[in-house]
Amino acid sequence: MNLFQKVKMEYSKVEWPSRTEVIHSTIWVVTMTVIISIYLGVFDILAVRALNFLEALI
């Protein structure tokens, strides 16, 4: 049995997700990415403003 036959045999054992599962997972990942990006953006803006305020006090 050569390498390609072994690969083909293992490939047939893989249980691929359904189209619905892939779509739901993709939506979940994109949604969480947007939420975390917004959170980090707001945190960054607030941190910069706080540091500028502290710098102005000095």
N, C-alpha and C positions, 0 to 999 in steps of 0.2 A: 504494500500500500504506500503510495507516494504522498508527498506533502499536500498536493492539491486535493487528493481524494480525502485526506484527513480534514482539511479545511472545509471542504464541501459537507462532510459528515457533521462536523461541529456546527457549521452554519445552519444546517437543518434543525438542530436542537434549540436554537435561539427562539425565545418567545418574544416576538415583537409587539410593542404596544399598539392598541387600536388607534384609528384616526382620531376618534373622540378623545382618547387619553392624551394624545400628542397635542391636540388643540387646547385642551384644558390646562395642560402643563405649561404650554407656551403662554397662554393668557395669564396664568399665575406668575410666571417668571417676569413677564413684561410689567404687570401691575406692581409687583413688589419692587422691581427696579425703579419704576417711576416714584413710588412712595418713598423709598429710601433716598433717592436723589433729591427729592423735595426736602425731606427732613435734613439731610446733610447741607443742602444749600441754605436753608433757613438758619441752621446752627452756625454755619460759616459767617453769614451776614451778622448775626447777633454777636458772635465772638469778635469779629473785627470791630464792630461798634463799641463793644465793651472795652476792648484794648485801646481804642482811640480815646474813649472817655477817660480811662485811667492815665493814659499818656498826657492828656490835657491837664490833669490834676497836678502833674509833676512839674 
